[in-house]
Amino acid sequence: MRIFDPHIHMTSRTTDDYEAMHAAGVRAVVEPSFWLGQPRTSPASFLDYFDSLLGWEPFRAAQYGIAHHCTLALNPKEANDPRCVPVLDELPRYLVKDQVVAVGEIGYDSMTPAEDTALAAQLQLAADNGLPALVHTPHRDKLAGLRRTLDAVRESALSPDRVLVDHLNETTVKEAKDSGCWLGFSVYPDTKMDEERMVAVLREYGPEQVLVNSAADWGRSDPLKTRRVGDALLKAGFTDDDVDRVLWRNPVAFYGLSGRLSLDVTGTDATHEGNTILRGGE
């Protein structure tokens, strides 16, 4: 089973996770920029973070045979903090980088006017740079959040077929599918979706344009949830081709819209800017 986790925050994870992911079949990941738990206080802290997603993290992933790309954006939560908003002016010079395969995570957290402004601006940045967009739907009042998201997409210069609407569930999947957007589902140990619910959604709506991710981060989460979904699908009677479509070909197709997706991890360097992941050895 080959797996592409299209939404995982590896900055928050350990090398043990990379090792376990590779053993489970993960060969590619996309890491969206997001809120780190501790609020940022200036655009400069975003820029250091962006640089790590473009340099250090792809290096770490490559040591375990995993291709790493990222999406960059001002996330919805921090779009409400005036100290952070100026990072929007810095994004254009980062969005031209080869490792950036979408603008994201953008979208809604609390559905505020500030989030409206940031979402519209970043959908335009995606269109201007020929990139797709990864959109975070809110964890609260999900259907209203989805509808507000889809309104913003319709008003933008970005076609719905270049938008991945993430963190969907049973209450939002139908309207998201009807919109023409790609469909993202995050599978967590306790919240969002689980394996059995994911099986049920795929039975009802099919695998077309569906991406399943772990969204593993610094909180309670599991970077092997993609594999667990694959196993659950096979147990439920889905074919190997169905599983490959959801866990590999769909993510490749969506992020391939950027024209920048490269899944080759051969010939990696032993160090990154003089640093190594090894401790006490050569």
QUIDA-V615911 format. One record per residue. N is the residue number from 0. RES is the residue in three letters. PHI is phi as a letter, one per 40 degrees, with the letter a starting at -180 (none if undefined). NEAR is the number of other C-alpha atoms within 10 Angstrom. D_CENTER is the distance of its C-alpha to the mean C-alpha in Angstrom with 1 decimal. Layout:
BEGIN
n=N res=RES phi=PHI near=NEAR d_center=D_CENTER
n=N res=RES phi=PHI near=NEAR d_center=D_CENTER
END
This chain:
BEGIN
n=0 res=MET phi=none near=15 d_center=20.3
n=1 res=ARG phi=b near=17 d_center=17.7
n=2 res=ILE phi=b near=26 d_center=14.1
n=3 res=PHE phi=b near=28 d_center=10.8
n=4 res=ASP phi=c near=27 d_center=8.0
n=5 res=PRO phi=c near=30 d_center=5.0
n=6 res=HIS phi=a near=27 d_center=2.9
n=7 res=ILE phi=a near=22 d_center=5.9
n=8 res=HIS phi=b near=22 d_center=8.0
n=9 res=MET phi=c near=25 d_center=10.8
n=10 res=THR phi=d near=18 d_center=12.8
n=11 res=SER phi=c near=11 d_center=13.9
n=12 res=ARG phi=b near=15 d_center=14.9
n=13 res=THR phi=b near=10 d_center=18.1
n=14 res=THR phi=c near=14 d_center=19.4
n=15 res=ASP phi=d near=10 d_center=20.6
n=16 res=ASP phi=c near=15 d_center=17.1
n=17 res=TYR phi=d near=23 d_center=16.6
n=18 res=GLU phi=c near=16 d_center=20.0
n=19 res=ALA phi=c near=14 d_center=19.5
n=20 res=MET phi=c near=22 d_center=16.3
n=21 res=HIS phi=c near=19 d_center=18.2
n=22 res=ALA phi=c near=12 d_center=21.1
n=23 res=ALA phi=c near=17 d_center=19.2
n=24 res=GLY phi=h near=16 d_center=18.1
n=25 res=VAL phi=c near=26 d_center=14.7
n=26 res=ARG phi=b near=25 d_center=15.1
n=27 res=ALA phi=a near=26 d_center=11.8
n=28 res=VAL phi=a near=24 d_center=8.4
n=29 res=VAL phi=b near=28 d_center=5.5
n=30 res=GLU phi=b near=26 d_center=5.4
n=31 res=PRO phi=c near=28 d_center=4.6
n=32 res=SER phi=c near=24 d_center=8.2
n=33 res=PHE phi=a near=22 d_center=9.4
n=34 res=TRP phi=c near=16 d_center=12.8
n=35 res=LEU phi=c near=13 d_center=14.5
n=36 res=GLY phi=g near=9 d_center=17.1
n=37 res=GLN phi=c near=6 d_center=19.9
n=38 res=PRO phi=c near=12 d_center=20.2
n=39 res=ARG phi=c near=15 d_center=20.3
n=40 res=THR phi=b near=13 d_center=23.6
n=41 res=SER phi=a near=15 d_center=23.3
n=42 res=PRO phi=d near=18 d_center=21.3
n=43 res=ALA phi=c near=14 d_center=22.4
n=44 res=SER phi=c near=13 d_center=20.3
n=45 res=PHE phi=c near=22 d_center=17.2
n=46 res=LEU phi=c near=15 d_center=18.6
n=47 res=ASP phi=c near=11 d_center=19.2
n=48 res=TYR phi=c near=17 d_center=15.7
n=49 res=PHE phi=d near=19 d_center=14.4
n=50 res=ASP phi=c near=12 d_center=17.1
n=51 res=SER phi=c near=14 d_center=16.1
n=52 res=LEU phi=c near=26 d_center=12.6
n=53 res=LEU phi=c near=21 d_center=14.6
n=54 res=GLY phi=b near=15 d_center=17.4
n=55 res=TRP phi=c near=17 d_center=17.8
n=56 res=GLU phi=c near=19 d_center=14.5
n=57 res=PRO phi=d near=24 d_center=14.7
n=58 res=PHE phi=c near=24 d_center=18.4
n=59 res=ARG phi=d near=23 d_center=17.8
n=60 res=ALA phi=c near=22 d_center=15.5
n=61 res=ALA phi=c near=21 d_center=18.2
n=62 res=GLN phi=c near=20 d_center=20.9
n=63 res=TYR phi=b near=20 d_center=19.7
n=64 res=GLY phi=g near=19 d_center=19.2
n=65 res=ILE phi=b near=25 d_center=15.4
n=66 res=ALA phi=c near=23 d_center=13.9
n=67 res=HIS phi=b near=30 d_center=11.3
n=68 res=HIS phi=b near=26 d_center=9.6
n=69 res=CYS phi=a near=27 d_center=7.7
n=70 res=THR phi=b near=28 d_center=7.0
n=71 res=LEU phi=b near=27 d_center=9.8
n=72 res=ALA phi=a near=30 d_center=11.4
n=73 res=LEU phi=c near=28 d_center=13.7
n=74 res=ASN phi=c near=25 d_center=11.9
n=75 res=PRO phi=d near=28 d_center=13.9
n=76 res=LYS phi=c near=20 d_center=15.8
n=77 res=GLU phi=c near=20 d_center=17.2
n=78 res=ALA phi=c near=27 d_center=18.0
n=79 res=ASN phi=c near=20 d_center=21.0
n=80 res=ASP phi=b near=15 d_center=22.3
n=81 res=PRO phi=d near=11 d_center=24.7
n=82 res=ARG phi=c near=13 d_center=24.5
n=83 res=CYS phi=c near=20 d_center=20.8
n=84 res=VAL phi=d near=18 d_center=21.0
n=85 res=PRO phi=d near=15 d_center=22.7
n=86 res=VAL phi=c near=18 d_center=19.6
n=87 res=LEU phi=d near=16 d_center=19.1
n=88 res=ASP phi=c near=9 d_center=22.1
n=89 res=GLU phi=c near=15 d_center=20.6
n=90 res=LEU phi=c near=19 d_center=17.4
n=91 res=PRO phi=d near=16 d_center=19.2
n=92 res=ARG phi=c near=8 d_center=20.4
n=93 res=TYR phi=c near=17 d_center=17.0
n=94 res=LEU phi=c near=22 d_center=15.4
n=95 res=VAL phi=c near=13 d_center=18.0
n=96 res=LYS phi=c near=12 d_center=16.9
n=97 res=ASP phi=c near=15 d_center=16.5
n=98 res=GLN phi=c near=21 d_center=13.4
n=99 res=VAL phi=c near=25 d_center=11.4
n=100 res=VAL phi=b near=30 d_center=10.0
n=101 res=ALA phi=a near=31 d_center=9.0
n=102 res=VAL phi=c near=30 d_center=9.8
n=103 res=GLY phi=i near=28 d_center=7.4
n=104 res=GLU phi=c near=28 d_center=7.0
n=105 res=ILE phi=b near=31 d_center=10.4
n=106 res=GLY phi=h near=34 d_center=12.5
n=107 res=TYR phi=b near=27 d_center=14.9
n=108 res=ASP phi=b near=21 d_center=15.8
n=109 res=SER phi=b near=17 d_center=19.6
n=110 res=MET phi=f near=20 d_center=20.1
n=111 res=THR phi=b near=13 d_center=22.4
n=112 res=PRO phi=d near=11 d_center=23.9
n=113 res=ALA phi=c near=18 d_center=22.2
n=114 res=GLU phi=c near=22 d_center=18.7
n=115 res=ASP phi=d near=17 d_center=20.3
n=116 res=THR phi=c near=13 d_center=21.3
n=117 res=ALA phi=c near=23 d_center=18.0
n=118 res=LEU phi=c near=27 d_center=16.1
n=119 res=ALA phi=c near=18 d_center=18.9
n=120 res=ALA phi=c near=14 d_center=19.1
n=121 res=GLN phi=c near=24 d_center=15.6
n=122 res=LEU phi=c near=27 d_center=15.7
n=123 res=GLN phi=c near=19 d_center=18.8
n=124 res=LEU phi=c near=22 d_center=17.4
n=125 res=ALA phi=c near=25 d_center=15.0
n=126 res=ALA phi=c near=17 d_center=18.1
n=127 res=ASP phi=c near=13 d_center=20.2
n=128 res=ASN phi=b near=14 d_center=18.2
n=129 res=GLY phi=g near=19 d_center=17.6
n=130 res=LEU phi=b near=27 d_center=13.8
n=131 res=PRO phi=c near=27 d_center=11.7
n=132 res=ALA phi=b near=34 d_center=9.7
n=133 res=LEU phi=b near=30 d_center=6.6
n=134 res=VAL phi=b near=27 d_center=8.7
n=135 res=HIS phi=c near=24 d_center=8.9
n=136 res=THR phi=c near=29 d_center=12.2
n=137 res=PRO phi=c near=22 d_center=14.6
n=138 res=HIS phi=c near=15 d_center=15.6
n=139 res=ARG phi=b near=12 d_center=19.2
n=140 res=ASP phi=f near=12 d_center=21.1
n=141 res=LYS phi=c near=18 d_center=18.2
n=142 res=LEU phi=c near=20 d_center=20.3
n=143 res=ALA phi=c near=14 d_center=21.6
n=144 res=GLY phi=c near=21 d_center=18.2
n=145 res=LEU phi=c near=26 d_center=17.0
n=146 res=ARG phi=c near=16 d_center=20.3
n=147 res=ARG phi=c near=17 d_center=20.1
n=148 res=THR phi=c near=25 d_center=16.7
n=149 res=LEU phi=c near=22 d_center=18.2
n=150 res=ASP phi=c near=12 d_center=21.2
n=151 res=ALA phi=c near=18 d_center=19.4
n=152 res=VAL phi=c near=24 d_center=17.8
n=153 res=ARG phi=c near=13 d_center=21.3
n=154 res=GLU phi=c near=12 d_center=22.9
n=155 res=SER phi=c near=18 d_center=20.7
n=156 res=ALA phi=c near=15 d_center=21.3
n=157 res=LEU phi=c near=21 d_center=18.1
n=158 res=SER phi=c near=16 d_center=18.7
n=159 res=PRO phi=d near=19 d_center=16.9
n=160 res=ASP phi=c near=15 d_center=16.3
n=161 res=ARG phi=b near=23 d_center=13.9
n=162 res=VAL phi=b near=24 d_center=11.8
n=163 res=LEU phi=b near=27 d_center=9.0
n=164 res=VAL phi=c near=29 d_center=10.1
n=165 res=ASP phi=b near=28 d_center=8.1
n=166 res=HIS phi=g near=24 d_center=10.0
n=167 res=LEU phi=c near=23 d_center=13.0
n=168 res=ASN phi=a near=22 d_center=16.1
n=169 res=GLU phi=c near=12 d_center=19.7
n=170 res=THR phi=c near=11 d_center=20.7
n=171 res=THR phi=b near=19 d_center=18.2
n=172 res=VAL phi=c near=21 d_center=17.5
n=173 res=LYS phi=c near=15 d_center=20.8
n=174 res=GLU phi=c near=14 d_center=20.6
n=175 res=ALA phi=c near=24 d_center=17.0
n=176 res=LYS phi=c near=16 d_center=18.3
n=177 res=ASP phi=c near=8 d_center=21.4
n=178 res=SER phi=c near=16 d_center=19.7
n=179 res=GLY phi=g near=16 d_center=18.6
n=180 res=CYS phi=c near=21 d_center=14.8
n=181 res=TRP phi=c near=22 d_center=12.4
n=182 res=LEU phi=b near=24 d_center=11.8
n=183 res=GLY phi=b near=26 d_center=8.9
n=184 res=PHE phi=b near=24 d_center=10.3
n=185 res=SER phi=b near=25 d_center=9.6
n=186 res=VAL phi=b near=28 d_center=12.6
n=187 res=TYR phi=b near=21 d_center=14.3
n=188 res=PRO phi=c near=13 d_center=17.8
n=189 res=ASP phi=b near=9 d_center=19.4
n=190 res=THR phi=b near=11 d_center=17.3
n=191 res=LYS phi=f near=14 d_center=14.9
n=192 res=MET phi=c near=20 d_center=15.5
n=193 res=ASP phi=b near=19 d_center=17.5
n=194 res=GLU phi=c near=21 d_center=18.5
n=195 res=GLU phi=c near=12 d_center=21.6
n=196 res=ARG phi=c near=15 d_center=20.2
n=197 res=MET phi=c near=20 d_center=17.5
n=198 res=VAL phi=d near=20 d_center=20.6
n=199 res=ALA phi=c near=14 d_center=22.4
n=200 res=VAL phi=c near=18 d_center=19.8
n=201 res=LEU phi=c near=16 d_center=19.7
n=202 res=ARG phi=c near=13 d_center=23.5
n=203 res=GLU phi=c near=10 d_center=23.9
n=204 res=TYR phi=b near=12 d_center=21.4
n=205 res=GLY phi=g near=13 d_center=21.0
n=206 res=PRO phi=c near=18 d_center=18.2
n=207 res=GLU phi=c near=14 d_center=18.0
n=208 res=GLN phi=f near=20 d_center=14.7
n=209 res=VAL phi=b near=24 d_center=13.1
n=210 res=LEU phi=b near=28 d_center=9.9
n=211 res=VAL phi=b near=29 d_center=10.0
n=212 res=ASN phi=b near=29 d_center=7.7
n=213 res=SER phi=c near=26 d_center=9.2
n=214 res=ALA phi=f near=26 d_center=7.1
n=215 res=ALA phi=c near=24 d_center=10.1
n=216 res=ASP phi=a near=20 d_center=11.2
n=217 res=TRP phi=c near=13 d_center=14.8
n=218 res=GLY phi=c near=8 d_center=15.9
n=219 res=ARG phi=c near=10 d_center=17.1
n=220 res=SER phi=a near=16 d_center=14.5
n=221 res=ASP phi=a near=18 d_center=14.8
n=222 res=PRO phi=c near=24 d_center=12.8
n=223 res=LEU phi=b near=23 d_center=15.1
n=224 res=LYS phi=c near=24 d_center=14.3
n=225 res=THR phi=c near=29 d_center=13.0
n=226 res=ARG phi=c near=25 d_center=16.5
n=227 res=ARG phi=c near=16 d_center=18.2
n=228 res=VAL phi=c near=24 d_center=17.0
n=229 res=GLY phi=d near=24 d_center=18.2
n=230 res=ASP phi=c near=15 d_center=21.5
n=231 res=ALA phi=c near=17 d_center=21.9
n=232 res=LEU phi=c near=22 d_center=21.6
n=233 res=LEU phi=c near=14 d_center=24.2
n=234 res=LYS phi=c near=11 d_center=26.4
n=235 res=ALA phi=c near=13 d_center=26.3
n=236 res=GLY phi=h near=10 d_center=27.5
n=237 res=PHE phi=c near=16 d_center=24.6
n=238 res=THR phi=c near=12 d_center=25.3
n=239 res=ASP phi=d near=12 d_center=23.8
n=240 res=ASP phi=c near=12 d_center=22.9
n=241 res=ASP phi=d near=19 d_center=21.0
n=242 res=VAL phi=c near=22 d_center=19.0
n=243 res=ASP phi=c near=17 d_center=18.3
n=244 res=ARG phi=c near=21 d_center=17.3
n=245 res=VAL phi=c near=25 d_center=14.7
n=246 res=LEU phi=c near=27 d_center=13.4
n=247 res=TRP phi=b near=23 d_center=14.0
n=248 res=ARG phi=c near=20 d_center=15.4
n=249 res=ASN phi=c near=22 d_center=13.1
n=250 res=PRO phi=c near=27 d_center=9.9
n=251 res=VAL phi=c near=19 d_center=12.5
n=252 res=ALA phi=c near=13 d_center=14.0
n=253 res=PHE phi=c near=24 d_center=11.2
n=254 res=TYR phi=c near=26 d_center=9.9
n=255 res=GLY phi=c near=17 d_center=13.7
n=256 res=LEU phi=c near=16 d_center=14.5
n=257 res=SER phi=c near=21 d_center=13.9
n=258 res=GLY phi=g near=11 d_center=16.9
n=259 res=ARG phi=b near=16 d_center=15.5
n=260 res=LEU phi=c near=20 d_center=13.8
n=261 res=SER phi=b near=16 d_center=16.2
n=262 res=LEU phi=b near=16 d_center=16.1
n=263 res=ASP phi=c near=14 d_center=19.4
n=264 res=VAL phi=b near=18 d_center=19.6
n=265 res=THR phi=c near=11 d_center=23.4
n=266 res=GLY phi=g near=7 d_center=25.6
n=267 res=THR phi=c near=14 d_center=23.5
n=268 res=ASP phi=c near=11 d_center=25.4
n=269 res=ALA phi=c near=15 d_center=26.9
n=270 res=THR phi=b near=14 d_center=26.1
n=271 res=HIS phi=b near=15 d_center=23.9
n=272 res=GLU phi=f near=9 d_center=26.1
n=273 res=GLY phi=g near=6 d_center=28.7
n=274 res=ASN phi=b near=10 d_center=26.4
n=275 res=THR phi=b near=15 d_center=25.8
n=276 res=ILE phi=c near=13 d_center=24.0
n=277 res=LEU phi=c near=9 d_center=27.5
n=278 res=ARG phi=b near=6 d_center=29.9
n=279 res=GLY phi=g near=4 d_center=33.6
n=280 res=GLY phi=b near=5 d_center=33.6
n=281 res=GLU phi=c near=6 d_center=33.7
END
